[in-house]
Amino acid sequence: MASPQSPTTRPKMHPLSAILFGSRWLQLPLYLGLIVAQMVYVYYFMVELVHLIHRLPQLNEADIMLMVLGLIDVVMISNLLIMVIVGGYETFVSRLNLKGHPDEPDWLSHVNANLLKVKLAMSIIGISSIHLLKTFINVENLDDKTLIWQTVIHMAFIASAVSIAWIDRIMAHPDNSNAH
């Protein structure tokens, strides 16, 4: 009779299964590349912030608002990168083992591919909203075609996010999908 396995021993995997399961580590360079992209955004943010401070005496309120919205846009894209890096690594590569760490994000404890998609879609809508706001502040310098297309694209992002959230809800509660 075989003895029960201790928690520290793992069952032996078939070699093909081990290769397939191990292939998830091929994503590590992608996440490291996104960290480099994050550093590029930090540099870009600092350059733009210094640019804003130096030009402040010559700027009017609308110009300041546009530049600040540009900084907010960089921060939101940076937040999106963090969600993809941390959430994607945790979901698809390996656990980060942050339980009990004071800085563990609340959403990370229950992250999965569907939740990550919804959070990413909401972030994209936020980024798109900033771009649209910048467009409306600068409306006198843009043509109607640009305004219409930016609005249509923003609405497409919203429709996509609502669809993703609705599908996620149906998948989470398949027995309730016919109740409405």
C-alpha positions as CSV (number, residue, x, y, z in Angstrom):
1,M,0.0,0.0,0.0
2,A,1.4,3.4,-1.0
3,S,1.9,5.9,1.8
4,P,0.2,9.2,1.5
5,Q,2.3,12.0,0.1
6,S,3.6,14.6,2.4
7,P,2.7,18.2,1.6
8,T,6.3,18.9,0.5
9,T,6.4,16.1,-2.1
10,R,4.9,16.7,-5.5
11,P,3.5,14.0,-7.8
12,K,5.8,13.2,-10.7
13,M,4.6,14.8,-13.9
14,H,4.7,13.2,-17.3
15,P,7.6,14.8,-19.3
16,L,5.2,16.4,-21.9
17,S,3.0,17.8,-19.1
18,A,6.1,19.2,-17.4
19,I,7.2,20.9,-20.6
20,L,3.7,22.3,-21.3
21,F,3.2,23.5,-17.7
22,G,6.8,24.9,-17.6
23,S,6.2,26.9,-20.7
24,R,4.4,29.5,-18.7
25,W,7.8,30.7,-17.6
26,L,8.3,31.9,-21.2
27,Q,6.1,34.8,-20.2
28,L,8.6,36.1,-17.7
29,P,10.7,38.1,-20.2
30,L,7.4,39.7,-21.4
31,Y,6.6,40.9,-17.8
32,L,10.2,42.0,-17.3
33,G,9.9,44.0,-20.6
34,L,6.8,45.6,-19.3
35,I,8.7,46.7,-16.2
36,V,11.2,48.3,-18.5
37,A,8.3,50.1,-20.3
38,Q,7.1,51.2,-16.8
39,M,10.6,52.8,-16.3
40,V,10.2,54.6,-19.6
41,Y,6.9,56.0,-18.5
42,V,8.4,57.2,-15.2
43,Y,11.1,59.0,-17.1
44,Y,8.5,60.4,-19.5
45,F,6.4,61.6,-16.6
46,M,9.4,63.3,-15.0
47,V,10.4,65.1,-18.2
48,E,6.8,66.3,-18.7
49,L,6.5,67.5,-15.1
50,V,9.7,69.5,-15.4
51,H,8.5,70.8,-18.7
52,L,5.3,72.0,-17.0
53,I,7.1,73.6,-14.2
54,H,9.5,75.5,-16.5
55,R,6.7,76.7,-18.8
56,L,4.3,77.5,-16.0
57,P,4.6,81.4,-16.2
58,Q,3.8,81.3,-20.0
59,L,0.8,78.9,-19.8
60,N,-2.8,79.7,-19.6
61,E,-5.3,77.6,-17.6
62,A,-6.4,75.5,-20.6
63,D,-2.7,74.7,-21.4
64,I,-2.0,73.8,-17.8
65,M,-5.1,71.5,-17.7
66,L,-4.0,69.8,-20.9
67,M,-0.5,69.2,-19.6
68,V,-1.8,67.9,-16.2
69,L,-4.3,65.6,-18.0
70,G,-1.3,64.3,-20.0
71,L,0.5,63.5,-16.7
72,I,-2.7,61.8,-15.4
73,D,-2.8,59.8,-18.6
74,V,0.8,58.6,-18.0
75,V,-0.1,57.6,-14.4
76,M,-3.2,55.7,-15.6
77,I,-1.2,53.9,-18.3
78,S,1.4,53.1,-15.6
79,N,-1.4,51.7,-13.3
80,L,-2.5,49.6,-16.3
81,L,1.0,48.3,-16.6
82,I,1.1,47.3,-12.9
83,M,-2.2,45.4,-13.2
84,V,-0.9,43.5,-16.2
85,I,2.5,42.8,-14.7
86,V,1.4,41.8,-11.2
87,G,-2.0,40.3,-12.1
88,G,-0.8,38.5,-15.2
89,Y,2.3,37.1,-13.5
90,E,0.1,35.9,-10.6
91,T,-2.5,34.4,-12.9
92,F,-0.4,32.9,-15.6
93,V,3.1,32.3,-14.3
94,S,3.5,31.8,-10.6
95,R,2.1,32.9,-7.2
96,L,3.7,36.0,-5.7
97,N,3.0,34.7,-2.1
98,L,2.1,38.1,-0.7
99,K,-0.3,36.9,1.9
100,G,0.0,39.1,4.9
101,H,2.2,41.7,3.2
102,P,0.9,45.2,4.2
103,D,1.1,46.4,0.6
104,E,-0.7,43.5,-1.1
105,P,-3.4,45.0,-3.4
106,D,-6.9,43.9,-2.4
107,W,-7.8,42.7,-5.9
108,L,-4.8,40.4,-6.1
109,S,-6.2,37.9,-3.6
110,H,-9.0,37.0,-5.9
111,V,-7.5,37.8,-9.3
112,N,-8.3,35.5,-12.2
113,A,-8.2,35.9,-16.0
114,N,-11.8,37.2,-16.2
115,L,-11.4,39.7,-13.3
116,L,-8.1,40.9,-14.9
117,K,-9.9,41.5,-18.2
118,V,-12.6,43.5,-16.6
119,K,-10.1,45.6,-14.6
120,L,-8.0,46.2,-17.8
121,A,-11.2,47.2,-19.7
122,M,-12.1,49.7,-17.0
123,S,-8.6,51.1,-17.1
124,I,-8.7,51.5,-20.8
125,I,-12.0,53.4,-20.5
126,G,-10.3,55.7,-17.9
127,I,-7.4,56.3,-20.2
128,S,-9.8,56.9,-23.1
129,S,-11.8,59.3,-21.0
130,I,-8.7,61.4,-20.3
131,H,-7.9,61.5,-24.0
132,L,-11.5,62.5,-24.8
133,L,-11.4,65.2,-22.1
134,K,-8.2,66.6,-23.6
135,T,-9.9,66.6,-27.0
136,F,-12.9,68.5,-25.7
137,I,-10.6,71.1,-24.0
138,N,-8.7,71.5,-27.2
139,V,-11.9,71.4,-29.4
140,E,-11.2,74.6,-31.3
141,N,-8.0,73.1,-32.8
142,L,-9.6,69.8,-34.0
143,D,-12.0,69.0,-36.9
144,D,-15.4,67.4,-36.5
145,K,-14.2,64.1,-38.0
146,T,-11.6,63.7,-35.2
147,L,-14.1,64.5,-32.5
148,I,-16.6,62.1,-33.9
149,W,-14.1,59.2,-34.3
150,Q,-12.6,59.7,-30.8
151,T,-16.1,59.7,-29.3
152,V,-17.1,56.6,-31.3
153,I,-13.9,54.8,-30.2
154,H,-14.5,55.7,-26.6
155,M,-18.1,54.4,-26.8
156,A,-16.8,51.2,-28.3
157,F,-14.4,50.8,-25.3
158,I,-17.4,51.3,-23.0
159,A,-19.5,48.7,-24.9
160,S,-16.6,46.3,-24.8
161,A,-16.1,46.7,-21.1
162,V,-19.8,46.2,-20.4
163,S,-19.9,43.1,-22.6
164,I,-16.8,41.7,-20.8
165,A,-18.3,42.4,-17.4
166,W,-21.7,40.9,-18.4
167,I,-20.0,37.7,-19.8
168,D,-17.9,37.5,-16.6
169,R,-21.1,37.7,-14.5
170,I,-22.8,35.0,-16.5
171,M,-19.8,32.8,-16.2
172,A,-19.6,33.3,-12.5
173,H,-23.3,32.6,-12.0
174,P,-24.4,30.4,-14.9
175,D,-27.6,29.2,-13.0
176,N,-28.8,32.8,-12.8
177,S,-28.3,33.7,-16.4
178,N,-31.8,32.6,-17.4
179,A,-33.5,34.3,-14.5
180,H,-33.7,37.7,-16.1
